[in-house]
C-alpha cells in the first residue's frame, strides 16, 4: 500500500482561527484533506479534487471547531 502524496497545504479561517489543511493525492487518484485542528484532532475528508474537499471543509469547519470545543471544554 502506497502512502498518499502531499500536494499542497492551504489555510482556512473559522471562528477567528487559521486552520492548516493538508491536501494529499490518494493512490486511486482522489484527494484527501487533513484538517489540522491540533491536540490530535485531524478530520480527514475525501473527494474527487482539491477544490471539492476545500469547499466541503470551508462549509463545515465552524461546526468541526464547535464540536471540538464542546468535547474538550
N, C-alpha and C positions, 0 to 999 in steps of 0.2 A: 504494500500500500504506500503510495507516494504522499508526501506531506503537501498541503496546499501552499501555493507560492504567493507571497506578499506582493501585491501590485501597487498599492499606494495607501497612504494614510490621509484621511480628511478629518476636519473638525466641525462638529455641530454644536449649536448653542441651545440650551434649555435651562429654565429656572436659574438664570444667571451663571450657569456653568459652561465651560468649554469642554466638550467631551470628544476625545480622540476615537476615531472609528478606523480600524484596520481592515482593508479590503484584500481578500485572498481569492486567487483563481483555484477552483477545485479541479480535481482530476477529470471530472466529466465535462468541464468547461463552464459550469455555473460559477457564480461569485458568492462568497460568504463574507458577511460584515461582522466583525467583532467589536462590539461597543464596550470600551474600556471605562467602566464606572468606578473602579477601584475596590479595595477590600475583597478581592476575589470574585466580584460580580462582573461577568463578561458575557452578556447575552449575545447569541450568535443568530443572525438572520441570513437565510439563503434565498437567492433569486437568480434570474437569468442574466442580469447585468449589474454593474456597479451603480448605475443611475437608479435602478429599481430598488436595490437594497438601501441606498441612501434615502430615497423618498419614503420607504417604509419606516426607517429609523427616525427621520425627521418628524413624521406624523405621530410616532409612538414614544419618542424619547422622554417627554414630560411625564407620561404615565409610568414609564420604567423607573424614573428617578423618584416619583412619589411612592411607588411600591417599595423601593429600596429604603426610603426614609422611614416608612411605616414599620418595616421589618426590623430595622436596626434601632429605631427610636422608641 
